[in-house]
Amino acid sequence: MKINLISDTVTKPTPGMLKAMMSAQVGDDVFKEDPSVNHLEEKIAEMFGMEAALFFPSGTMANQTAIKLHTQPGEQLICDKYAHIFNYEGGGVSFNSGVSCKLVDGHRGMMTATQVEASINPPDFYHSPLTTLVSIENTTNKGGGACWDFKELKAIREVCDRHSLKYHLDGARLWNALVAKNETTQQYGELFHTISVCLSKGLGCPVGSVLLGDKESINRALRIRKIFGGGMRQAGFLAAAGIYALDNHRERLEEDHAKAKEISSLLQSIPYIKKVAPTETNIVIFEIDEEQRSIEDFMESLKKHHVQLIGMGQGKLRIVTHLDYTDAMHKEFMKILPRL
């Protein structure tokens, strides 16, 4: 039995999802004539109570488009030092938009409104970049699937309003946060200027993310997506997977969270595991005491048992539970861990 816990992006479409994909009505989405894509965009915009949405081939492209919407070259955005847009999007902030990042030393990828306000450059001091955007990530990938306190998110929006800054949410795993915190899409739609949400992580789709905003922003985003090469033709086959996932795969995220918490608890009982980050959703980040056992030896032992994990650097390892991590796999993995 192969157990792949590298990421929640390794999933394959379920039989029901495949059926929906194969029966999708399609057209040419570059001409906005794909009925399935149009339906997905309308459906998700309505869910968040936002004016419009645009389907993207990746979350990175959706985030990069939002940054380009809200900034001009030479300006600066504020984000946490763990932010995906800074660490894992290939330097796109500078390459695509000519913008720099003011990094905040937050907690597990989450910064406070006070920290954000302290990071804003004085707008009349032309020696420093003009601050124009605040970007946050929920849940935080590098922070171990941590969920933001919604009150803090609201406090940051108040800071943005006081200083005329735009506010973007990288919601790649927002679906996990909504389930874990019992929050609603409408709450988030009311708070942010733009939101990106991923369909190919916890929801189990093969491809796709969606960017939400007001109509004017999304009309501009359509041009930016074109420039980035993100226009797709009969994308309705992929959009149909997203529609199916939204209708069938959101509530089951609780199962992924429960399995991750069980893994986290077991890891804490193993002597050579030095530290396990708090586990709120479907990501478990832990460190090995290399005085007792090397990471290489640990990973090699896992490989012999057909288990795949991923390293995050600085001695940290990551486990991500997902749709294709079955109950049988979980039972087997819980037996393997103590025996390694």
C-alpha positions as CSV (number, residue, x, y, z in Angstrom):
1,M,0.0,0.0,0.0
2,K,1.5,3.4,-1.1
3,I,0.7,6.3,1.3
4,N,1.3,9.7,-0.2
5,L,1.2,12.5,2.4
6,I,3.3,15.0,0.4
7,S,0.4,17.4,-0.2
8,D,-3.3,17.6,-0.7
9,T,-2.6,18.3,-4.3
10,V,-1.9,14.6,-5.1
11,T,-5.5,13.6,-5.3
12,K,-7.2,12.0,-8.3
13,P,-10.8,12.8,-9.3
14,T,-13.4,10.6,-7.7
15,P,-15.8,8.6,-9.9
16,G,-18.6,11.1,-9.3
17,M,-16.3,14.0,-10.2
18,L,-15.1,12.2,-13.4
19,K,-18.7,11.6,-14.4
20,A,-19.5,15.3,-14.0
21,M,-16.4,16.3,-16.0
22,M,-17.1,14.0,-18.8
23,S,-20.7,15.2,-19.1
24,A,-19.8,18.9,-18.9
25,Q,-21.1,21.4,-21.4
26,V,-18.2,23.3,-22.8
27,G,-17.3,26.2,-25.1
28,D,-14.4,28.5,-25.6
29,D,-13.7,30.3,-22.4
30,V,-11.3,32.8,-23.9
31,F,-14.4,34.2,-25.5
32,K,-16.3,33.7,-22.2
33,E,-18.5,31.1,-24.0
34,D,-17.9,28.1,-21.8
35,P,-21.2,27.5,-19.9
36,S,-19.6,25.4,-17.2
37,V,-16.9,27.9,-16.4
38,N,-19.4,30.7,-16.4
39,H,-21.6,28.7,-14.0
40,L,-18.6,28.0,-11.7
41,E,-17.7,31.7,-11.6
42,E,-21.3,32.7,-10.9
43,K,-21.7,30.0,-8.2
44,I,-18.6,30.9,-6.3
45,A,-19.1,34.7,-6.5
46,E,-22.6,34.1,-5.1
47,M,-21.2,32.0,-2.3
48,F,-19.0,34.8,-1.1
49,G,-21.4,37.6,-1.9
50,M,-18.9,39.2,-4.2
51,E,-19.7,40.7,-7.6
52,A,-17.6,38.5,-9.9
53,A,-15.1,35.7,-10.1
54,L,-12.6,34.4,-12.7
55,F,-11.3,30.8,-13.1
56,F,-7.5,30.3,-13.2
57,P,-5.3,27.3,-13.9
58,S,-3.4,27.8,-10.6
59,G,-3.5,29.6,-7.2
60,T,-0.2,31.2,-7.9
61,M,-1.5,32.9,-11.0
62,A,-4.6,34.0,-9.2
63,N,-2.5,35.5,-6.4
64,Q,-0.1,37.1,-8.8
65,T,-3.0,38.6,-10.8
66,A,-4.4,40.1,-7.6
67,I,-1.1,41.7,-6.7
68,K,-0.8,43.2,-10.1
69,L,-4.4,44.5,-9.8
70,H,-3.7,46.4,-6.6
71,T,-0.1,47.7,-7.1
72,Q,2.2,49.6,-9.4
73,P,5.9,48.9,-10.0
74,G,8.1,50.3,-7.2
75,E,5.4,49.9,-4.6
76,Q,5.4,47.6,-1.6
77,L,3.0,45.0,-0.1
78,I,2.9,43.8,3.5
79,C,2.8,40.1,4.3
80,D,3.9,37.7,6.9
81,K,7.4,36.2,6.5
82,Y,5.8,32.8,6.0
83,A,3.5,34.0,3.2
84,H,3.1,31.7,0.2
85,I,3.3,34.7,-2.2
86,F,6.8,35.4,-0.9
87,N,8.2,31.9,-0.3
88,Y,6.6,29.7,-2.9
89,E,5.6,31.7,-6.0
90,G,9.0,31.9,-7.7
91,G,9.6,35.6,-6.9
92,G,6.6,36.5,-8.9
93,V,5.8,39.5,-6.8
94,S,9.0,41.3,-8.1
95,F,9.1,39.6,-11.6
96,N,5.4,40.2,-12.5
97,S,4.6,43.4,-10.7
98,G,7.9,45.1,-9.8
99,V,6.8,45.2,-6.2
100,S,8.7,44.4,-3.0
101,C,7.5,42.7,0.2
102,K,7.7,44.1,3.7
103,L,7.9,41.0,5.8
104,V,6.3,40.9,9.2
105,D,7.6,38.6,11.9
106,G,4.3,37.1,12.9
107,H,3.3,33.8,14.6
108,R,2.9,30.7,12.5
109,G,2.3,32.9,9.4
110,M,-0.2,35.2,11.1
111,M,0.5,38.9,11.9
112,T,-1.5,41.3,14.0
113,A,-3.1,44.6,13.0
114,T,-0.6,46.4,15.2
115,Q,2.3,44.9,13.3
116,V,0.6,45.7,9.9
117,E,0.2,49.3,10.9
118,A,3.8,49.6,12.1
119,S,4.9,48.2,8.7
120,I,3.3,50.9,6.6
121,N,5.8,53.3,5.0
122,P,4.9,57.0,5.4
123,P,3.2,57.9,2.1
124,D,4.9,61.4,1.9
125,F,8.4,59.9,2.5
126,Y,9.4,59.3,-1.1
127,H,12.7,57.6,-0.2
128,S,10.8,54.4,0.8
129,P,8.4,52.3,-1.4
130,L,4.8,53.3,-1.3
131,T,2.7,50.8,0.7
132,T,-0.4,49.9,-1.2
133,L,-1.5,46.3,-0.4
134,V,-1.8,43.9,2.6
135,S,-1.9,40.2,1.8
136,I,-2.7,37.4,4.2
137,E,-2.9,33.6,3.8
138,N,-5.6,31.4,5.5
139,T,-4.8,28.7,6.4
140,T,-1.1,29.2,6.6
141,N,0.9,26.5,4.7
142,K,4.3,27.2,6.3
143,G,2.5,27.8,9.6
144,G,1.2,24.3,9.7
145,G,-2.4,24.8,8.5
146,A,-3.1,27.5,11.2
147,C,-6.4,29.4,11.0
148,W,-6.6,33.2,11.6
149,D,-8.7,34.7,14.3
150,F,-11.4,36.5,12.3
151,K,-11.4,39.4,14.8
152,E,-7.8,40.0,13.9
153,L,-8.6,39.9,10.1
154,K,-11.3,42.6,10.7
155,A,-8.8,44.7,12.7
156,I,-6.4,44.5,9.8
157,R,-9.2,45.6,7.4
158,E,-9.7,48.7,9.6
159,V,-6.0,49.5,9.3
160,C,-6.2,49.1,5.5
161,D,-9.2,51.5,5.4
162,R,-7.5,54.1,7.5
163,H,-4.5,54.1,5.2
164,S,-6.3,53.5,1.9
165,L,-4.6,50.1,1.3
166,K,-6.1,47.1,-0.6
167,Y,-6.6,43.8,1.2
168,H,-6.0,40.4,-0.5
169,L,-6.7,37.0,0.9
170,D,-4.7,34.0,-0.4
171,G,-7.4,31.5,0.5
172,A,-5.7,28.4,-1.0
173,R,-6.9,26.4,2.0
174,L,-9.7,28.7,3.1
175,W,-12.2,25.8,2.8
176,N,-10.3,24.1,5.6
177,A,-10.4,27.2,7.8
178,L,-14.1,27.6,7.2
179,V,-14.8,24.1,8.4
180,A,-12.4,24.3,11.3
181,K,-13.6,27.6,12.6
182,N,-17.3,27.3,11.6
183,E,-17.1,30.5,9.6
184,T,-18.9,31.4,6.4
185,T,-17.9,32.4,2.9
186,Q,-20.1,35.5,3.2
187,Q,-18.0,36.7,6.2
188,Y,-14.9,36.7,4.1
189,G,-16.5,38.2,1.0
190,E,-17.5,41.2,3.1
191,L,-14.0,41.7,4.3
192,F,-11.5,41.5,1.4
193,H,-11.1,43.4,-1.8
194,T,-10.0,40.2,-3.6
195,I,-9.9,36.5,-2.6
196,S,-8.2,33.6,-4.3
197,V,-9.5,30.1,-3.5
198,C,-8.1,26.8,-4.6
199,L,-10.1,23.9,-5.9
200,S,-7.2,21.4,-6.4
201,K,-6.2,21.0,-2.7
202,G,-8.7,19.9,-0.1
203,L,-11.6,19.8,-2.5
204,G,-9.8,17.3,-4.7
205,C,-10.1,18.8,-8.1
206,P,-7.4,18.1,-10.7
207,V,-6.8,21.7,-11.7
208,G,-8.0,25.2,-10.8
209,S,-8.3,28.3,-8.6
210,V,-10.8,31.2,-8.6
211,L,-10.2,34.9,-8.0
212,L,-13.1,36.9,-6.6
213,G,-13.6,40.7,-6.4
214,D,-15.8,43.5,-7.7
215,K,-16.7,43.6,-11.4
216,E,-14.2,46.2,-12.3
217,S,-11.3,44.3,-10.7
218,I,-12.3,41.0,-12.3
219,N,-12.6,42.7,-15.8
220,R,-9.1,44.0,-15.3
221,A,-8.0,40.5,-14.0
222,L,-9.2,39.0,-17.3
223,R,-6.7,41.0,-19.2
224,I,-3.9,40.2,-16.7
225,R,-4.7,36.5,-16.9
226,K,-4.4,36.7,-20.7
227,I,-1.0,38.4,-20.4
228,F,0.1,35.7,-18.0
229,G,-0.9,33.0,-20.5
230,G,-3.8,31.8,-18.4
231,G,-6.6,31.8,-20.9
232,M,-7.9,28.3,-21.4
233,R,-10.3,27.1,-24.1
234,Q,-12.7,24.2,-23.2
235,A,-12.0,24.7,-19.5
236,G,-15.5,23.6,-18.6
237,F,-14.2,20.0,-18.1
238,L,-12.1,21.4,-15.3
239,A,-14.8,23.8,-14.0
240,A,-17.3,20.9,-13.8
241,A,-14.9,19.3,-11.3
242,G,-15.0,22.4,-9.2
243,I,-18.8,22.6,-9.2
244,Y,-18.9,19.0,-8.2
245,A,-16.4,19.5,-5.4
246,L,-18.2,22.5,-4.0
247,D,-21.4,20.5,-3.8
248,N,-19.9,17.3,-2.5
249,H,-16.4,17.6,-0.9
250,R,-16.5,20.6,1.5
251,E,-18.0,18.9,4.7
252,R,-15.7,15.9,4.4
253,L,-12.7,18.2,5.2
254,E,-13.5,17.4,8.8
255,E,-12.3,13.9,8.2
256,D,-8.9,15.2,7.0
257,H,-8.6,17.4,10.1
258,A,-9.4,14.5,12.4
259,K,-6.8,12.2,10.8
260,A,-4.1,15.0,11.0
261,K,-4.8,15.5,14.7
262,E,-4.5,11.8,15.4
263,I,-1.1,11.7,13.5
264,S,0.0,14.8,15.5
265,S,-0.9,13.2,18.8
266,L,1.0,10.0,17.9
267,L,4.1,11.9,16.8
268,Q,4.3,13.7,20.1
269,S,4.6,10.3,21.8
270,I,7.6,9.2,19.8
271,P,10.9,9.9,21.6
272,Y,13.0,11.2,18.7
273,I,10.3,13.7,17.6
274,K,11.5,17.0,19.0
275,K,8.6,19.2,18.2
276,V,5.1,19.0,16.6
277,A,3.4,22.2,15.6
278,P,-0.2,22.7,16.8
279,T,-2.5,21.0,14.3
280,E,-5.8,22.7,13.5
281,T,-6.6,21.5,10.0
282,N,-5.0,19.0,7.6
283,I,-1.3,19.9,7.9
284,V,1.1,18.4,10.4
285,I,4.6,20.0,10.7
286,F,7.2,18.4,13.0
287,E,10.9,18.3,13.7
288,I,13.2,15.4,14.5
289,D,15.8,15.5,17.2
290,E,18.8,14.8,15.0
291,E,21.0,13.9,18.1
292,Q,18.8,10.8,18.4
293,R,18.0,10.1,14.7
294,S,18.8,11.8,11.4
295,I,16.2,13.0,9.1
296,E,17.7,11.0,6.2
297,D,17.4,7.8,8.2
298,F,13.8,8.6,9.2
299,M,12.8,9.4,5.6
300,E,14.5,6.2,4.3
301,S,12.6,4.1,6.8
302,L,9.3,5.7,5.6
303,K,10.3,5.0,2.0
304,K,10.8,1.3,2.8
305,H,7.2,1.3,4.1
306,H,6.0,3.1,0.9
307,V,5.2,6.3,2.7
308,Q,6.0,9.7,1.2
309,L,6.4,12.9,3.1
310,I,8.0,16.3,2.2
311,G,10.7,18.4,3.9
312,M,10.2,22.1,4.3
313,G,13.8,23.0,5.1
314,Q,15.3,24.0,8.5
315,G,14.8,20.5,9.8
316,K,11.0,20.6,9.4
317,L,8.9,17.8,7.8
318,R,5.3,18.0,6.6
319,I,2.4,15.6,6.5
320,V,-0.8,16.6,4.6
321,T,-4.0,14.6,4.8
322,H,-6.4,14.6,1.9
323,L,-9.3,13.1,0.0
324,D,-7.2,10.1,-1.3
325,Y,-5.7,9.3,2.2
326,T,-8.2,6.6,3.0
327,D,-9.2,5.1,6.4
328,A,-7.2,2.0,5.5
329,M,-4.1,4.1,4.8
330,H,-4.6,6.0,8.0
331,K,-4.9,2.8,10.0
332,E,-1.7,1.4,8.4
333,F,0.3,4.6,8.8
334,M,-0.7,4.8,12.5
335,K,0.8,1.3,12.9
336,I,4.0,2.2,10.9
337,L,4.9,5.3,12.8
338,P,5.7,3.8,16.2
339,R,7.6,0.9,14.6
340,L,10.0,3.0,12.5
